[in-house]
């Protein structure tokens, strides 16, 4: 059985193909710290490529996007606070634009979530517990609101899958199509129908 390989890098796919291609590129790729020779199970490379092509991304972008989501870089509390303060100073100097404020709010939220999840290090236990308690209270208030917002982290296919199963799975079907796709869903029991599909719009209702 042939084994598929790809050479993963932060700049793009350097080499791909079957065993002989992967083996010949080992010495070239292992000498560089930002590259990694990745061995894939049969068929996975084709599924990744089909999905990446469908979304207008390269294979490398698709793989790195998912890996960065699963393995985020840890933050040190002091450095992270310095970054946020610098963002605030930039806003004060250049004017508080809507995009700038939104970015700062997003980074503040990510920092608080990072403290709760353990991503942010360098805080004493008392401070962490206090922030975690406040974060949990905020989560309860924001839960319903967040359900109505489209997540920037996931693309439309992943959003649809999340809505169905709670997992961002995506599928490449044998015919080459990508799924799951948003489809028509009939009204649930007890919901009012949205108009009569057989109603004549020109009928005189008097």
C-alpha positions as CSV (number, residue, x, y, z in Angstrom):
1,X,0.0,0.0,0.0
2,X,1.4,3.4,-0.9
3,X,1.7,6.0,1.8
4,X,1.0,9.7,1.2
5,X,3.2,12.4,2.5
6,X,3.1,16.2,2.5
7,X,5.7,18.7,3.6
8,X,4.0,21.2,5.9
9,X,5.3,24.7,6.2
10,X,4.1,28.1,7.4
11,X,4.6,29.4,3.8
12,X,3.0,26.6,1.8
13,X,3.1,23.0,0.6
14,X,6.7,22.4,-0.5
15,X,6.4,18.8,-1.6
16,X,3.6,16.2,-1.8
17,X,3.0,12.9,-3.3
18,X,3.7,9.2,-2.5
19,X,6.4,7.5,-0.5
20,X,9.3,8.1,-2.8
21,X,8.6,11.9,-2.9
22,X,8.3,12.1,0.9
23,X,11.5,10.1,1.5
24,X,13.6,12.2,-0.8
25,X,12.4,15.4,0.9
26,X,13.2,14.3,4.5
27,X,16.7,15.6,4.7
28,X,15.7,18.9,3.1
29,X,12.7,19.5,5.4
30,X,14.0,18.3,8.7
31,X,16.8,20.8,8.7
32,X,14.3,23.7,8.9
33,X,12.4,24.3,12.2
34,X,9.3,25.7,10.5
35,X,8.7,22.7,8.3
36,X,7.5,19.2,9.1
37,X,7.0,16.1,7.0
38,X,3.5,14.9,7.7
39,X,2.4,11.4,7.0
40,X,-1.3,11.1,6.1
41,X,-3.6,8.1,6.2
42,X,-4.9,7.0,2.7
43,X,-7.5,9.3,1.3
44,X,-7.1,12.1,3.9
45,X,-4.9,14.2,1.6
46,X,-7.5,14.2,-1.1
47,X,-10.3,15.2,1.3
48,X,-8.2,18.0,2.7
49,X,-7.3,19.2,-0.8
50,X,-10.9,19.1,-2.0
51,X,-12.2,21.0,1.0
52,X,-9.4,23.6,0.8
53,X,-10.0,24.1,-2.9
54,X,-13.7,24.5,-2.2
55,X,-13.1,27.2,0.4
56,X,-10.4,29.0,-1.7
57,X,-7.5,28.1,0.6
58,X,-4.3,26.1,0.0
59,X,-3.8,22.7,1.7
60,X,-1.2,24.2,4.0
61,X,-3.6,27.1,5.0
62,X,-6.4,24.6,5.8
63,X,-4.1,22.3,7.9
64,X,-2.4,25.2,9.8
65,X,-5.8,26.9,10.4
66,X,-7.1,23.8,12.2
67,X,-3.9,23.1,14.0
68,X,-3.7,26.6,15.3
69,X,-7.3,26.3,16.6
70,X,-6.4,23.1,18.5
71,X,-3.0,24.2,19.7
72,X,-3.1,27.9,20.5
73,X,0.0,29.7,21.7
74,X,0.1,30.2,25.5
75,X,0.2,33.7,26.8
76,X,2.2,35.1,29.8
77,X,0.0,37.5,31.8
78,X,2.4,40.4,32.0
79,X,3.2,40.3,28.2
80,X,-0.4,39.9,27.3
81,X,-1.4,42.9,29.4
82,X,1.4,45.0,27.8
83,X,0.0,44.1,24.4
84,X,-3.5,45.2,25.4
85,X,-2.2,48.5,26.8
86,X,-0.3,49.1,23.6
87,X,-3.5,48.6,21.6
88,X,-5.2,51.1,23.9
89,X,-2.4,53.6,23.4
90,X,-2.7,53.3,19.6
91,X,-6.4,53.8,19.8
92,X,-5.9,57.0,21.9
93,X,-3.3,58.4,19.5
94,X,-5.0,57.6,16.2
95,X,-8.7,58.0,17.3
96,X,-11.1,55.3,18.5
97,X,-12.4,53.9,15.3
98,X,-15.2,51.3,15.3
99,X,-12.9,48.6,14.0
100,X,-10.2,49.5,16.5
101,X,-12.6,49.3,19.4
102,X,-14.0,46.0,18.2
103,X,-10.5,44.6,17.9
104,X,-9.6,45.7,21.5
105,X,-12.8,44.2,22.9
106,X,-12.1,40.9,21.0
107,X,-8.6,40.7,22.4
108,X,-9.8,41.5,26.0
109,X,-12.4,38.8,25.7
110,X,-9.8,36.3,24.4
111,X,-7.5,37.2,27.3
112,X,-10.2,36.6,29.9
113,X,-11.1,33.3,28.2
114,X,-7.5,32.4,28.2
115,X,-7.2,33.0,32.0
116,X,-10.2,30.8,32.5
117,X,-8.9,28.0,30.1
118,X,-5.4,28.1,31.4
119,X,-3.9,29.6,28.3
120,X,-2.7,32.7,30.2
121,X,0.1,31.9,32.7
122,X,1.8,34.0,35.5
123,X,-1.2,34.8,37.7
124,X,-1.5,33.7,41.3
125,X,-4.3,31.3,42.2
126,X,-6.4,34.0,44.1
127,X,-6.5,36.3,41.1
128,X,-7.2,33.5,38.7
129,X,-10.1,32.2,40.8
130,X,-11.6,35.7,41.1
131,X,-11.4,36.3,37.3
132,X,-12.8,32.8,36.6
133,X,-15.8,33.5,38.8
134,X,-16.5,36.8,37.0
135,X,-16.0,35.1,33.7
136,X,-18.6,32.4,34.5
137,X,-21.1,35.0,35.5
138,X,-20.5,36.9,32.2
139,X,-20.8,33.7,30.3
140,X,-24.3,33.1,31.7
141,X,-25.4,36.6,30.7
142,X,-24.0,36.3,27.2
143,X,-25.0,32.8,26.3
144,X,-28.2,33.5,24.5
145,X,-26.7,36.5,22.8
146,X,-23.7,34.5,21.5
147,X,-26.0,31.9,20.1
148,X,-27.3,34.5,17.6
149,X,-23.8,35.6,16.4
150,X,-22.0,33.9,13.5
151,X,-18.7,32.6,14.7
152,X,-15.7,34.1,13.0
153,X,-13.6,31.0,13.8
154,X,-15.6,28.7,11.6
155,X,-16.5,28.9,7.9
156,X,-20.1,28.4,6.6
157,X,-19.7,24.6,6.2
158,X,-18.3,24.2,9.7
159,X,-21.1,26.5,11.1
160,X,-23.7,24.2,9.5
161,X,-22.1,21.1,11.0
162,X,-21.9,22.7,14.4
163,X,-25.6,23.5,14.3
164,X,-26.3,19.8,13.5
165,X,-23.9,17.9,15.8
166,X,-22.0,20.4,17.8
167,X,-18.8,19.4,16.0
168,X,-17.1,21.3,13.1
169,X,-16.9,18.2,10.8
170,X,-16.9,18.6,7.1
171,X,-17.2,15.9,4.4
172,X,-16.0,15.3,0.9
173,X,-18.5,13.0,-0.8
174,X,-17.6,10.4,-3.5
175,X,-19.1,12.7,-6.2
176,X,-16.8,15.5,-5.2
177,X,-19.4,17.6,-3.4
178,X,-18.7,19.2,0.0
179,X,-21.0,19.0,3.0
180,X,-22.9,19.5,5.0
181,X,-24.8,22.2,3.1
182,X,-27.6,24.3,4.5
183,X,-30.8,22.8,3.1
184,X,-34.5,23.6,3.3
185,X,-36.0,22.5,6.6
186,X,-39.8,22.3,7.0
187,X,-41.4,24.2,9.9
188,X,-41.3,22.3,13.2
189,X,-44.5,21.0,14.8
190,X,-46.5,23.9,16.4
191,X,-44.9,26.6,14.2
192,X,-47.1,28.8,12.1
193,X,-46.7,28.1,8.4
194,X,-45.1,31.0,6.4
195,X,-48.0,31.5,3.9
196,X,-49.9,29.0,1.8
197,X,-47.7,27.6,-1.0
198,X,-50.8,26.9,-3.1
199,X,-52.3,30.4,-2.6
200,X,-53.0,32.4,-5.7
201,X,-51.4,35.9,-5.1
202,X,-53.8,37.5,-7.6
203,X,-57.0,36.0,-6.0
204,X,-59.5,38.6,-4.8
205,X,-59.9,37.8,-1.1
206,X,-63.0,40.0,-0.5
